[in-house]
């Protein structure tokens, strides 16, 4: 049995649904320590998540990728949402590979991430064997940028259903100034995204040896415009260095409760 420092609250998910979605604000605060202001959330999970887990899971057929969705909603999500430092979850279907899903769990800190990982491992072990996935990408790390649209939740799709997500995974070059990258992204790139049509969320995680970022948009066309803005900004800012190929996954969100957690 996995023993944690937190108590599972079995009614947390139902309570959050009853509360409904609240208004959204842009979260950008100074990080400590670090050279200069850097957009980052509070680590207590009140103003933003402190830690994130990002996975791409691949099934043997597109039909099984669809079938696992209700199973995740029914069996995995309630146990994960019951963690005291749970912040939110995203489940999306990959555009390029209909056998794959994009899954992001946001939490208060690394302790909560350990608990969420234990919940996920127990869930996978208890799955119908036909639904058991491969996991070609799994990354986790501190959330350093978390920027939401300032539009009211009533103007966005409920549960962000049908919104579009881009997730990028980059490896750091040996000489990467990671704090410079974060500062450039938060002070230069974040404000650009915030003014674009259809922007919902920009999140940046500092993973081991690299970083994972994801953006959420209302439509596929807006997502593509955001991807162009990312490419243009990276090309114009040499501080944003990486090595190897940037791994990009685009998808359509089936469920996300992030609006209910803000």
C-alpha positions in Angstrom: 0.0 0.0 0.0 1.2 3.5 -0.9 1.2 5.7 2.3 1.2 9.4 1.7 1.2 12.5 3.9 -2.2 13.5 2.6 -5.6 12.1 3.1 -7.8 11.3 0.1 -11.1 13.1 0.1 -13.5 11.0 -1.9 -16.0 13.8 -2.5 -13.6 16.4 -3.9 -14.4 15.9 -7.5 -18.1 16.1 -7.0 -17.7 19.2 -4.9 -15.6 20.9 -7.6 -18.2 20.2 -10.2 -21.0 21.7 -8.0 -19.0 24.8 -7.5 -18.8 25.5 -11.2 -16.3 27.5 -13.2 -15.1 30.8 -11.9 -13.5 33.9 -13.7 -10.0 33.6 -15.0 -7.0 35.8 -14.4 -3.5 36.0 -15.8 -1.1 34.5 -13.2 2.4 35.9 -13.4 4.6 36.5 -10.3 8.2 36.7 -9.4 10.2 33.5 -8.7 12.7 33.2 -5.9 15.6 32.7 -6.3 16.5 33.8 -9.8 17.9 36.7 -11.7 15.2 39.2 -12.3 11.4 38.8 -12.5 10.2 35.5 -13.8 6.6 34.5 -14.3 5.8 31.6 -12.0 2.9 30.4 -9.8 2.8 30.2 -6.1 3.9 26.7 -5.0 1.0 26.3 -2.7 -1.4 25.7 -5.6 -3.6 28.7 -4.7 -2.6 31.1 -7.6 -1.3 28.4 -9.9 0.1 24.9 -9.9 3.6 24.3 -8.7 4.3 21.0 -10.5 3.1 19.2 -13.6 3.1 15.7 -15.1 2.8 15.4 -18.9 2.4 12.1 -20.7 1.6 10.8 -24.2 0.0 7.4 -24.1 -0.4 5.2 -27.2 -2.9 2.3 -27.6 -2.9 -0.4 -30.2 -5.9 1.0 -32.1 -7.8 4.3 -32.4 -10.9 2.6 -31.0 -9.1 1.6 -27.8 -7.8 5.2 -27.4 -11.5 6.3 -27.5 -12.5 3.5 -25.2 -10.0 4.4 -22.5 -11.5 7.9 -22.2 -14.6 7.0 -20.1 -12.5 4.6 -18.1 -10.1 7.4 -17.1 -13.0 9.6 -16.2 -14.6 7.0 -14.1 -11.6 5.2 -12.4 -8.5 7.5 -12.5 -9.8 11.0 -12.3 -11.7 10.8 -9.0 -8.7 9.3 -7.1 -6.4 11.9 -8.6 -8.7 14.9 -8.0 -9.1 13.8 -4.4 -5.4 14.6 -3.7 -5.3 17.7 -1.5 -2.8 19.5 -3.8 -4.6 18.6 -7.0 -4.9 21.5 -9.4 -6.3 20.2 -12.6 -6.3 17.6 -15.4 -6.3 17.6 -19.2 -7.2 14.7 -21.4 -6.8 15.2 -25.2 -6.9 13.1 -28.3 -3.8 13.4 -30.5 -4.5 14.8 -34.0 -1.6 13.1 -35.8 -2.0 9.7 -34.2 -5.6 8.7 -33.3 -4.2 5.8 -31.2 -2.6 8.3 -28.8 -3.8 10.6 -26.1 -2.2 13.7 -24.4 -2.5 13.7 -20.6 -1.5 16.5 -18.3 -1.9 16.6 -14.5 -1.2 19.8 -12.6 -0.4 19.7 -8.8 0.8 21.9 -6.0 4.2 20.4 -5.6 6.5 17.5 -6.1 5.1 15.6 -3.1 1.6 15.7 -4.7 3.2 14.6 -8.0 4.6 11.5 -6.2 1.1 10.7 -5.0 -0.5 11.3 -8.4 2.1 9.0 -10.0 1.3 6.3 -7.5 -2.5 6.7 -8.3 -1.7 6.5 -12.0 0.4 3.4 -11.6 -2.3 1.6 -9.6 -4.8 2.6 -12.2 -2.8 1.2 -15.1 -2.1 -2.0 -13.2 -5.9 -2.5 -12.7 -6.9 -1.7 -16.3 -8.6 -4.1 -18.7 -5.5 -5.5 -20.4 -6.9 -4.4 -23.8 -6.7 -0.8 -22.7 -3.1 -0.9 -21.3 -1.1 1.7 -23.2 2.5 2.3 -24.0 3.9 5.7 -22.8 6.4 7.1 -25.3 6.6 10.4 -23.5 6.5 11.0 -19.7 7.9 14.2 -18.2 7.4 16.0 -15.0 8.8 19.1 -13.3 8.3 22.5 -11.7 5.8 24.8 -13.4 7.5 28.1 -14.0 5.0 29.9 -16.1 1.2 29.6 -15.8 -0.8 32.2 -17.8 -4.5 32.1 -18.3 -6.7 34.2 -20.4 -8.5 37.0 -18.6 -11.8 36.3 -20.4 -14.6 35.1 -18.2 -15.2 31.4 -18.1 -18.7 31.8 -19.5 -17.1 32.8 -22.8 -15.1 29.5 -23.1 -16.3 26.0 -23.8 -17.4 24.1 -20.7 -14.6 21.8 -19.5 -12.6 23.2 -22.4 -14.2 20.4 -24.4 -13.3 20.7 -28.1 -10.5 23.2 -27.5 -7.1 22.6 -29.1 -3.8 21.9 -27.3 -0.2 22.0 -28.5 2.4 20.3 -26.3 6.2 20.7 -27.0 9.1 18.8 -25.5 12.6 20.3 -25.9 15.9 19.1 -24.6 18.2 21.8 -23.2 21.5 22.5 -25.0 24.6 22.2 -22.8 25.0 26.0 -22.6 21.3 26.8 -22.0 20.6 29.7 -19.7 17.4 28.2 -18.4 16.5 31.3 -16.2 17.1 33.5 -19.3 14.8 31.2 -21.3 12.1 31.5 -18.7 12.4 35.2 -18.4 12.3 35.7 -22.2 9.2 33.4 -22.5 7.3 35.0 -19.6 8.2 38.7 -20.3 8.3 38.5 -24.1 6.3 35.6 -25.4 3.5 35.4 -22.8 2.2 38.9 -23.4 2.1 38.2 -27.2 0.0 35.0 -26.7 -2.3 36.8 -24.3 -3.4 39.3 -27.1 -4.1 36.6 -29.7 -7.6 35.5 -30.6 -8.7 32.3 -29.0 -5.9 32.1 -26.4 -6.8 30.1 -23.3 -3.7 29.0 -21.5 0.1 29.0 -21.6 2.0 26.7 -19.3 5.8 26.0 -19.1 7.4 23.2 -17.0 11.1 22.8 -16.2 11.6 19.0 -16.6 14.9 17.0 -16.1 17.3 18.0 -18.9 14.7 19.9 -20.8 11.3 21.6 -20.7 7.7 20.9 -21.6 5.3 23.7 -22.6 1.7 23.6 -23.8 -0.8 26.1 -25.1 -4.5 25.8 -25.3 -6.6 27.6 -28.0 -10.3 27.5 -28.9 -10.0 26.5 -32.5 -7.5 24.7 -34.7 -6.9 27.8 -36.8 -6.0 29.8 -33.6 -3.7 27.0 -32.5 -1.9 27.1 -35.8 -1.5 30.9 -35.5 -0.1 30.3 -32.0 2.4 27.8 -33.3 3.6 30.3 -35.9 4.0 32.9 -33.2 6.1 30.4 -31.1 8.4 29.7 -34.1 8.8 33.3 -34.9 9.6 34.2 -31.3 12.1 31.4 -30.8 13.9 32.3 -34.1 14.2 36.0 -32.9 15.4 35.2 -29.4 18.8 33.3 -29.5 18.7 32.8 -25.7 16.0 30.1 -26.3 18.4 27.3 -27.2 17.7 23.5 -27.4 19.2 20.5 -29.0 17.7 17.7 -31.1 14.3 17.8 -32.6 11.4 19.5 -30.8 8.7 16.9 -30.2 5.3 18.5 -30.8 1.9 16.9 -30.2 -1.3 18.7 -31.2 -4.7 17.5 -30.0 -8.3 18.1 -29.2 -9.4 18.3 -25.5 -12.0 15.9 -24.4 -12.0 17.1 -20.7 -10.2 19.6 -18.5 -11.3 20.9 -15.1 -8.7 23.7 -15.0 -11.4 26.4 -15.2 -13.0 25.0 -12.0 -9.7 25.2 -10.2 -9.1 28.9 -10.7 
